[in-house]
Amino acid sequence: MVEPVTAFIAALAENVIAQSEVALDGRREPGVRTQETNLGNLLADALLSSGQARAAEFGVDPPDVALQNGGGIRNNSLIPAGPLTQLTTFAVAPFPNFVSVVAVALKKKFKELLEHAVSRSPLADGRFAQVAGFEFSYDATRTAQVVTNEGIVLTPGDRVRSVVLDDGTVIVDNGVVVPGPGVSIVTNDFSARGGDQYPFRGRPFTTVG
């Protein structure tokens, strides 16, 4: 068993799939579990791109936004600029997670998810979200959301101050949810199932690859 597995891993290490002009930051603290990083952006962008590309095939709404839990980024290192191999991708994202598009959520629900994402800040925590499709701001000195292991929200939290989609749609302004249509979210199935206590609470989702 050892020889074919070793040969397979060696082949992954030799298969260059991309080039990066900058170092990619997958460190945990400070890093993907405390703040935005370029590697976190890359994974969130990949989730959004994949979800949008495959939504029609699976009969779901194309996602507007992506949430990647920082705890799912596992290399805990600064990947140097230069060639990126297939093996590097397994170091970054080793879990067999699926790209999952969640049923359209009300803006209020989306804010609830973001409140969860920053509820442990400034402490390092796997729930901290790397995001795509929008920008948001939060104030870690304000009240943090508190949830049970089942995703039941005990304290809503009011840290999220603004959320604006890339197309300019305002979701939250000065901490207040702005009325309007809901948001389609893509994440990984670990988070969609309530991993890291994410309060999806059994919301339907479709894995698309």
Residue pairs with C-beta under 8 A, 6 or more apart in sequence:
9 87
12 85
12 86
12 87
12 90
13 85
13 86
13 87
14 85
15 85
15 86
15 87
16 83
16 84
16 85
17 84
17 85
17 86
17 89
18 83
18 84
19 82
19 83
19 84
20 79
20 81
20 82
20 84
21 81
22 38
22 81
23 78
23 79
23 80
23 81
24 37
24 38
24 39
24 42
24 78
24 79
25 31
25 32
25 37
25 38
25 39
25 40
25 78
25 79
26 32
26 37
26 39
26 40
26 73
26 74
26 75
26 76
26 77
26 78
26 79
26 92
27 37
27 76
27 77
27 78
28 34
28 70
28 76
28 124
29 124
30 124
31 37
31 70
31 76
31 124
32 39
32 40
32 70
32 73
32 128
32 130
33 70
33 71
33 124
33 125
33 126
33 128
34 70
34 121
34 122
34 123
34 124
34 128
35 128
36 130
36 131
37 130
39 73
39 75
39 79
39 92
40 68
40 70
40 73
40 130
41 130
41 132
43 68
43 72
43 73
43 92
43 93
43 130
44 66
44 67
44 68
44 129
44 130
44 131
44 132
45 66
45 132
47 66
47 67
47 68
47 99
47 132
47 186
47 187
47 188
48 63
48 65
48 66
48 132
48 133
48 186
50 99
50 186
50 208
50 209
51 62
51 63
51 66
51 99
51 101
51 186
51 208
52 62
52 63
52 186
54 99
54 208
54 209
55 61
55 62
55 63
55 101
55 208
56 62
57 208
58 101
58 206
58 208
59 206
60 101
60 184
60 206
60 208
61 101
61 104
61 184
62 184
63 101
63 102
63 133
63 184
63 185
63 186
64 133
64 134
64 165
64 183
64 184
64 185
65 110
65 131
65 132
65 133
65 134
65 165
65 183
65 184
65 185
65 186
66 131
66 132
66 133
66 185
66 186
66 187
67 113
67 117
67 129
67 130
67 131
67 185
67 186
67 187
67 191
68 129
68 130
68 131
68 132
68 187
68 188
69 126
69 127
69 128
69 129
69 130
69 187
69 188
69 190
69 191
69 195
69 196
69 198
70 125
70 126
70 127
70 128
70 129
70 130
71 125
71 126
71 127
71 128
71 196
72 93
72 95
72 97
72 126
72 188
72 190
72 191
73 92
73 93
73 130
74 91
74 92
74 93
74 94
74 95
75 88
75 91
75 92
77 91
79 88
79 92
95 188
95 190
97 188
97 189
97 190
98 188
98 189
98 207
98 208
98 209
99 186
99 188
99 207
99 208
99 209
100 186
100 187
100 188
100 189
100 192
100 205
100 206
100 207
100 208
101 184
101 185
101 186
101 205
101 206
101 208
102 184
102 185
102 186
102 187
102 192
102 200
102 203
102 204
102 205
103 184
103 203
103 204
103 205
104 182
104 183
104 184
105 113
105 182
105 183
105 184
105 185
105 203
106 182
106 183
107 171
107 172
107 177
107 178
107 179
107 180
107 182
107 183
108 177
109 182
109 203
110 163
110 171
110 182
110 183
110 185
111 160
111 163
111 171
111 172
111 177
112 145
112 153
112 156
112 199
113 185
113 198
113 199
113 200
114 129
114 136
114 138
114 160
114 163
115 144
115 145
115 156
115 157
115 158
115 159
115 160
116 127
116 145
116 147
116 157
116 197
116 198
116 199
117 127
117 128
117 129
118 128
118 129
118 138
118 140
118 144
118 159
118 160
119 127
119 144
119 145
119 146
119 147
119 157
119 159
120 127
120 128
120 144
121 128
121 138
121 140
121 144
121 159
122 140
125 196
126 196
127 196
127 197
127 198
133 165
133 166
134 163
134 164
134 165
134 166
134 171
135 162
135 163
135 164
135 166
136 160
136 162
136 163
136 164
136 172
137 160
137 161
137 162
138 159
138 160
138 161
139 159
139 161
140 159
142 157
142 158
142 159
143 155
143 157
143 158
143 159
144 155
144 157
144 159
145 153
145 155
145 156
145 157
145 159
146 153
146 154
146 155
146 157
147 153
147 154
147 197
147 199
148 154
148 197
149 197
150 194
150 201
151 194
151 197
151 198
151 199
151 200
151 201
152 199
152 201
153 199
158 175
160 172
160 175
161 172
161 174
161 175
162 170
162 172
162 173
162 174
163 170
163 171
163 172
164 170
164 171
165 171
165 183
169 180
170 178
171 177
171 178
171 180
171 183
172 178
187 198
189 205
189 207
190 196
191 198
191 200
192 198
192 200
192 203
192 205
193 200
194 200
194 201
194 202
